[in-house]
Amino acid sequence: MRPALPRPHRDDVRIAVGGLLGGLVLWGIGLGMNTGRLFDGPWLLVPLAAMSALELLRRTRPRLAVTLGTVTVVADQFTQGSLATVLMFTDLMYAGALYGPPVMARRLPVVTGLLTVGATLGFLAWWRQPEAVLVGVATGLVSFGPAATGLLVRQHRDRAASERLRAEQTALLAEVDRAQAVTAERARMARELHDMVANHLSAIAIHSTAALSIDDPATTRGALETIRENSVDGLAEMRRLIGILRDAGDDTEPAAAPTLDGLGALAEQSRANGLDVAVRVTGPLDGLPAPVELAAYRIVQESLTNALKHASPGRVTVELERTDARVEVRVTSPYGDRDGPRAPGSGAGLVGMRERTGLLDGSSRRGRARPGPGRAPTPRSGGCVPCCP
């Protein structure tokens, strides 16, 4: 079974009906285009009706409409002729370039242009009169002109559709970038929040557990003093973070961001919390970019927090080594069972260390170091970041 023809567009129906009615009115008042033709009288209604029917296909079957329309307008020249038939033919040429396949749209102006030139030269050679040029002009007006206009309109529409698509893609990419920026900012704030308060809260959790479990006034007082100190420091860090969120609101680090010059104070704070910390620095630490310096400081801070929560009693060694190409941080702590209370851990700190080093094209690792003679294995963590990310 052959597929049924698609229903004509309602605008095409209006054009077909209007063209047919207009042609009937012109015929009724006796207005024709030709005289002394082979078929006079009402024969002009046949091409008129055929052209009106082809208008129904101008949008759905433009190739067929143009082909049969050309045959119909040629047949109309053997009758008295109707202006409505010619005008509907020009509309078919326009629609063929506008709605036809791309190849047809490109070729139709070329073919009609060649036809116009050929008709002009042919009639000049036949009549040898200047009036023959008028035949070429008329041919161009009913064929080349509408086809070229349809192609220009089509190119304008295609260009407008391409610009709309490009604008939609740009908007989509902007939305994706915005979502990624929001996600990155949330991750950055999460790292800052964790690194700022985790050490203080871990010390508070351990010393409060010790104060509750050991019935000794001196121990309880010492634990409360440590808890108060860490509470005040943690509150100050939280206020600084709130200030960053309120004032900066972007990815730039504030002037109060910690630097590697504060490693001594960080070690003293860890010693006050009960850790035996030793810090060794190899190479100059001045002149480092701010992101590298902040990342190294936060890695040391998180490693000391993990040692406070999970390491067994013993010395915790912090080693910083700077070369021309990188800064390497190594934190080693004793490994084994722990008698005192432990603070719970979620693993967010390790994730933060990996994120910090990854953002600077560095690396982060953790594991157990090989023990020496007569020594137990020790857990080691740290990271390596380039000096100039």
N, C-alpha and C positions, 0 to 999 in steps of 0.2 A: 504494500500500500504506500502511495506517495504521501509525504507529510503535507498537511493542510497549510495553505498560505496563512501567515500571521495576520491578525486583525490590523487594519490600517489605523494609524494614529488619528485622533479626532481632528487635529488641525489639518491633516491631509484630506479628510472627508470634507471639511469646510472649504478648502481650496478647490477640490474637485466640483463640489456643488456650485460654488460661486463662479468658477470658470464656465461651467455648463450653462448656468442661467444667464451669465453675461453674453455668451455666444448666441443664445437664443434671442436675447433682446436685440443684439446687433443684426441678426438675420431678420427679425421681425420688422425692423425699421428700414431694411434694405441696404444696410451698410456692408459692403464687401471690399476685399482688397484687390481682386483681379477681375478682369473682364475678358470675354472671348476665350474662355478656357474650354478644355475638352468636356468637362462635366459642369454644366451650369445648373442653376436652380438649387433645390434642397440638398444636392450632393455634399455640400460643405458641412452638413450636419453629421456625416459619417466620421470624418476626421475629428470633428469637434467632440463627438461622443467618445471616440477611442482615446483621445488625449485626456478627456476628463477621467476616464477609467484608469489610465496610466498614472494619474496624479495620486490615486489611492496606493500606489506602489513606490512612491518617491522616497519613502523612508525605509521601508521594509525590503524592497527589491530594487535598489537604485540602478544596478547594471541593466536589468531587464527593462526597466522603465526608460532609460536613456536610449537603448538600442531600438525598442519599438517606437519610442517617441520620434526618433530621427526618421524612421520609415513613414510615420504618420504625417510629420510636417512636410516631407517631400511629396506625399500623396495629396496634401492639402493644396499644393501649388497647381494641381491639375483641376481644381474646382474654383469656384468663385472666391474661396479663401475667407478665413475668419481671423480677425485680430486676436480674439480670445484663444484660438488654437495656438498661435505663435507665442503669445504671452505665457501660456501654460508650458510650451516647450522650453522657453527660457528658464522657467522655474524648475523643470526636470534637469536641465544642465547644471543649474545651481545646486540642486539637491544631490545630484550624482557626485559632484566634487565634495560636498559637505558630509554626506552620509555613506558614500560608497567606500569600498576597501581602500587602504592607503595607496596601493598601486594605481587603482583607477583614478583616485584624486590627483595623483601626480601626472598621470598621462593625459587626462582629459583636456586640460588647458593646452598642452602641447599639440594634441591631435586637432583640436578646434582652431588653434592658431595657424597650423599648417593648412587646414581646410580653408580658412579665411584668405590666406595668401594665394592659395591655388585658385580659389574662385575669382579673386580679383584679377590675377594674371590671365586666367582662362577667358574671362569675359572681355578683357581688354584685347586679347588676341582675336577673339571672335567678332566683336562689334567694331573694334578700332575706333571707339568713341570714348571721350572722357567720362560719360555717364556710366560706363561700366564699373568705375571705381565705387559708385554707390551700391552696386550689388555686393562688392566685397565688404563695404562698411556695414550693410544690412546683415550679411552673414556673420561678421564679427560681433555685432550687437546681440544677435539671438543665440550665439554659440560660445565664442571665445570669452566675451564679457561676463556672462553669468558663471561660466566654469572657473575663470580666474577669480571672480569674487568669492565663489564658494570655497576655493582653495585657501584664500586669504583668511576667511572667517574660520575655516577649520584649523589652520595653523594658529590663529589667535586663541581659539578654544583649547587646543592641545597645550599651548604654552601656559594658559591660565590654569589648566588642570595639573600640569607639571609643577607650577609654582605652589598650588594648593597642597599637592602631595609633599613637596619639599618643606613647606611650612609645617605640615603635620608631623613630618619626620623630625624636623628641628625641635618642635614642641615636645615630641616624645623623648628625644635625646636629652633635652633640657630637664624633663621630669625625672629621667633616669639619673642624670648627674645630680639633681637636687636630692633624690632619695639616697644616692651613694654618699653625698656630702653629709646628709643628716646621720646616716649610719656611721660614717667615719667619726663625726663629731661626738656621737653618743658613745662610741668605743673609746675615744680619747678621754671623755669625761669619766667613763667607768674606770679606766686605768688610773687617772689622777685621783679619783675618790678612793679607790682601793689602796693605792700606794701611800696616800696621805694618812689614812686612819687605821689601816690594817695593823701596823706595828703597835700603835697605841692600844687598840682594842685587844690585841692578842696578849699584851702585857697585863692589861686590866683583867682579862679572863683568867690568866694563870695565877696572878696574885690574889684575886678575889677567891678563887678556888682554894688556894693555900690558906688564906685567912679563915675560911669556913671549915677547913678540914683539920687545922692544927690549933689546938686549944692552948695558945701561948700568947700572953699580952704583948710581948716584945715583937714576936713574929707578926701578930695582927697589926700592930702599929706600923711596922715597917712596910707591910703589904699595903696598908691604907695610904701611906705617904707615896708609895710608888703609883698606886691607883690614881691619887689626886694629881700627881705630876703628869701622868700620861693623859688624864682627862683634860687638863688645861692645855697641854700641847696639841691634843687631838682637836679640841675646840678651836684653837687658833688656826690649825690647818684647814678646818672646815670653813672658818670665816674667810680665809684667803681664797678658797675655792669658790665660795659664793661671790666674792668680789670679782673673781675672774669671769664668772657667768654674767654678772650684772654689767660690768664695765667693758670688758674686751669683746666677748661675743664672737670671736673669730679664732683662727688657728694660731695666732701669734702668742708666744709664751710671755707671761707678764715679767716685769723686771724683778719681782720677788721670787722667781722660780729658783729652786735650790741648785747649787753648783757643787762641783767636786771639792771646793774649798771647805764645804761643810761636812766632809767625811769624818773629821775628828769629832765634831759635835754628835754626829750620828753614832759613832763608835761609843762615845761616852754615854749616850742615852741607852744603847744596848747593854753596856756594862751596868748601868743603874737598874736595868730590868733583869739582871742576873746572868748575862752572857759574858764569857771570858773572850774578848775580841782583840785580835791583833791585826793591824793594817800595815801592808807593805806596798809602796808605790815605786815603780820603776819607770823612769823617764819623766819629762816635764808634762804637767797637766794644763799649763796655761795655753791660751790661744786656740782651744778647741771650739768648734761651732756649738752654739747653744743647744740644738737638738741632740747632738752627740753627748754633750756633758750632762744634760738632763737624763738621757737614757741610761748612761753609766751610773749616775747617782741612784736612779730608781731601781736598777738591777741590784745594786748593793743593798739598798733598803729592803727590797722584797726578800733577798736571800737571807738577810739577818732576821727578818720576821719569820721565815720558815725555820731557821735554826732555833729561834726562841720557842716556836710551837712544837717542833718535832725532834730536835737533836738531843742526844744524851749529854750528860755533863762532860765538859772538856773545852779545849780552846777552839775558837772559831777564827779561821784565818781568812782575811780579805786581801787579795792581791790584785793590783791594777798595773798593767804593763802597757805603755804606749810606745808605738813605733811610728815610722813615717806614714804607714798606710792604715793603721788600725789602733783601736783601744780594746784590750782584752781584760775582762773582769773574771776573776776566779774566787769563789767563796767555798771553803772547805770546813766541814763541821764533823764532830764525832758521830758515829753511827752505832746504835744499839738500843737496848731497852731503857726506858726512862722511868725513874721511880716517882717523880713529881707529877703534878697535873699537866695535862696537855690541852692546848686550845684546838678547837675544831678547825679544819681546813677544807676549802671547797675547790682548790685548784685554780681559782681565778688569777692568782698571782703569777703562776707559771704561764698561763695564757697571756697575761699582760707582758711578761718578759719576751715571749716569742713575738708578740705584736710590735713591741718597741724596736727590737732588733730587726724584724722584717721590714718595717717602714724605712729603716736606714740601710737596707741591703746587707744586713749583718746576719748573724746566726746565734742561736741560743741552744744550750744543751744542759743536761743534768744526768747524774749517774754516780756510781761508786768509784772512788779512786783506788788504785792498787795499793795494798798495805805494804809497808816496809817490814823488816825483820822485827818480830815481837810486837807488831802493831795491828790493830783491828782495822777493817775497811772503813773508809770515811765517805760520806756522801758529798758530792761536789756539784755545784751549780754555777751558772754564770752565762756570759755572752760575749760576743765579739762584734764590734761595729766599726765601719770605716771612719777614719778621722775626718774625711770630707765627703759627706753623703751626697 
